[in-house]
Amino acid sequence: MTYTLFLVLIVIVAVLLILIIMVQNPKGGGLSSSFGGQGSQSLGGVQNTTNFLDRSTWTLAIALLALILLSNFAIPRNTVDTRSQIEETLNDRNPIEQTAPVSTEQSATPVTSGQDSTN
């Protein structure tokens, strides 16, 4: 449940960040220049609009980074089965390989019969 909430918040913040960045223009021809182009006092002037867009960009970027890091702790983890697939594959193959050393140890035991095998 919390992981889904984090995912929704991450998507919302990412879309807002994209919109804020699209509004800005690095050469001063974006939204900030259109608001302040007629006079220095309309909608707070160019400098205030640029400051708002700059602060909102940094705020959304930091919020996005924090949400991504916090969502890592909300990922549902399956704690019942802690073995990895590699361990399971190795354990499935080990019984076949373990039968060979067991049979070689049994053949190394000395024969107790009285007959000589060097005839």
C-alpha positions in Angstrom: 0.0 0.0 0.0 2.7 2.5 0.9 4.8 1.5 -2.1 1.9 2.3 -4.4 1.4 5.7 -2.6 5.1 6.4 -3.2 4.8 5.5 -6.9 1.8 7.8 -7.4 3.7 10.7 -5.6 6.8 10.1 -7.7 4.8 10.2 -10.9 3.0 13.5 -9.9 6.3 15.2 -8.8 8.0 14.0 -12.0 5.2 15.5 -14.2 5.2 18.7 -12.3 9.0 18.9 -12.6 8.7 18.4 -16.4 6.1 21.1 -16.7 8.2 23.6 -14.6 11.3 22.9 -16.7 9.3 23.2 -20.0 8.1 26.7 -18.9 11.6 27.9 -18.4 13.9 29.1 -21.2 17.6 29.3 -20.5 18.0 32.4 -22.7 15.2 34.4 -20.9 12.6 33.9 -23.6 10.3 31.6 -21.5 7.4 32.4 -19.2 9.4 34.6 -17.0 10.2 37.1 -19.9 6.6 37.1 -21.1 5.3 38.1 -17.6 7.9 40.9 -17.1 8.2 42.1 -20.7 5.8 45.1 -20.4 7.0 46.4 -17.1 9.0 45.6 -14.1 5.9 45.3 -11.8 3.6 43.0 -13.7 3.3 39.7 -11.8 6.3 40.4 -9.7 8.7 41.2 -12.5 11.1 39.0 -14.4 13.4 38.4 -11.4 10.7 37.2 -9.1 9.2 34.9 -11.7 12.7 33.5 -12.5 13.3 33.0 -8.7 10.0 31.2 -8.3 10.7 28.9 -11.3 14.2 28.2 -10.1 13.1 27.5 -6.5 10.2 25.3 -7.6 12.6 23.3 -9.9 15.0 22.7 -7.1 12.3 21.9 -4.6 10.6 19.4 -6.9 14.0 17.8 -7.8 14.9 17.3 -4.1 11.4 16.0 -3.4 11.7 13.5 -6.3 15.0 12.3 -5.1 13.7 11.9 -1.5 10.6 10.1 -2.7 12.7 7.7 -4.7 15.0 7.0 -1.8 12.2 6.5 0.6 10.3 4.3 -1.7 13.2 1.8 -1.5 12.2 1.2 2.1 8.6 0.6 1.2 9.2 -2.1 -1.3 7.4 -5.3 -0.3 9.9 -8.0 0.4 9.2 -11.7 0.7 11.0 -12.8 3.9 9.7 -16.4 3.8 12.0 -17.7 1.2 15.5 -16.2 1.6 17.3 -18.6 -0.7 18.2 -17.3 -4.1 17.5 -19.0 -7.4 21.3 -19.7 -7.7 21.3 -21.5 -4.4 18.3 -23.6 -5.3 19.8 -24.6 -8.6 23.1 -25.6 -7.0 21.2 -27.6 -4.3 19.2 -29.3 -7.0 22.4 -30.4 -8.8 24.4 -31.3 -5.7 22.6 -34.6 -4.9 23.7 -36.0 -8.3 27.3 -34.9 -7.8 27.4 -36.2 -4.1 26.5 -39.8 -5.1 29.8 -40.2 -7.0 32.1 -39.4 -4.0 30.1 -41.7 -1.7 30.5 -44.6 -4.1 34.2 -44.1 -4.5 34.7 -44.2 -0.7 32.8 -47.5 -0.4 35.0 -49.1 -3.1 38.2 -48.0 -1.3 37.4 -50.2 1.7 39.5 -53.4 1.8 38.0 -56.7 0.8 37.9 -59.1 3.7 37.7 -62.3 1.6 40.6 -64.6 1.8 41.2 -64.8 -2.0 44.1 -62.9 -3.6 43.1 -60.6 -6.4 46.6 -60.6 -8.0 46.2 -64.0 -9.7 
